Amino acid sequence: MTAQQVTKGSGYNTNLSYNGLTNQIATPGYGYDANGNLTAMPALSMGYDGKNRMITSTPTTGRRRCTPTGRAGSGWAERSAGPE
């Protein structure tokens, strides 16, 4: 891992605690669903489909979210975070 310098704002907390039984982050602000998928972290929430594939990634502080484009190799697209 290479060192990075924060040039604007504040960086992420890299001092995390872990649950040795579940291998999940135990630091407050992180959350998991019943299947063990990471669903919340500071400033970001994630949603999954029935096959445990991430289908949304939404900043908790803004109105933009990312969703898969559905096209092979095209990755994720930014969308407005209005009602579904």
C-alpha positions in Angstrom: 0.0 0.0 0.0 1.3 3.4 -0.9 0.9 6.5 1.3 -1.4 9.2 0.2 -1.7 12.8 1.3 -5.0 14.5 1.8 -4.9 17.8 0.1 -8.5 19.0 0.6 -11.0 18.1 3.4 -10.4 15.2 5.6 -9.4 11.7 4.8 -11.1 8.4 5.8 -10.5 6.9 9.1 -7.9 4.2 8.6 -7.9 3.1 12.3 -10.6 0.5 12.1 -11.5 -2.3 14.5 -12.6 -5.8 13.2 -14.7 -8.6 14.5 -12.5 -11.7 14.4 -15.5 -14.1 14.2 -17.2 -12.4 11.2 -14.2 -10.7 9.6 -16.3 -7.5 9.4 -15.5 -4.0 10.4 -16.7 -3.3 13.9 -16.0 0.5 14.0 -19.2 2.6 14.5 -20.6 3.8 11.2 -20.2 0.5 9.3 -23.1 -1.9 8.8 -23.8 -5.2 7.2 -27.0 -7.0 6.1 -27.9 -10.6 7.1 -25.9 -12.0 4.2 -22.7 -10.2 5.3 -22.8 -7.5 2.6 -21.4 -4.1 3.6 -24.4 -1.8 3.5 -23.2 1.3 5.3 -20.0 3.2 5.9 -19.3 6.8 6.7 -20.8 8.9 3.9 -21.9 5.9 1.7 -24.7 3.3 1.7 -24.9 0.3 -0.6 -27.8 -1.9 -1.7 -27.7 -5.4 -3.1 -30.0 -7.7 -5.2 -31.1 -11.2 -4.3 -27.8 -12.6 -5.6 -25.7 -10.4 -3.3 -24.6 -8.2 -6.2 -24.2 -4.5 -5.4 -26.9 -2.6 -7.3 -26.7 0.9 -5.7 -24.0 3.0 -4.1 -25.4 6.2 -2.6 -23.6 9.0 -0.8 -25.4 9.7 2.5 -24.5 13.4 2.2 -25.5 14.1 -1.4 -28.2 13.5 -4.0 -26.3 11.3 -6.4 -26.0 7.6 -6.6 -24.2 5.0 -8.8 -26.0 2.0 -10.3 -24.7 -0.7 -12.7 -25.3 0.2 -16.3 -26.4 -3.4 -17.2 -24.1 -3.4 -20.2 -21.1 -5.8 -20.1 -17.9 -4.0 -19.5 -19.4 -0.6 -19.1 -19.3 -0.4 -15.3 -21.4 2.0 -13.2 -23.3 5.2 -14.1 -24.0 8.1 -11.9 -27.7 8.9 -11.5 -29.7 11.4 -9.5 -30.9 9.9 -6.2 -34.6 10.6 -6.6 -37.3 8.1 -5.7 -37.1 4.7 -7.3 
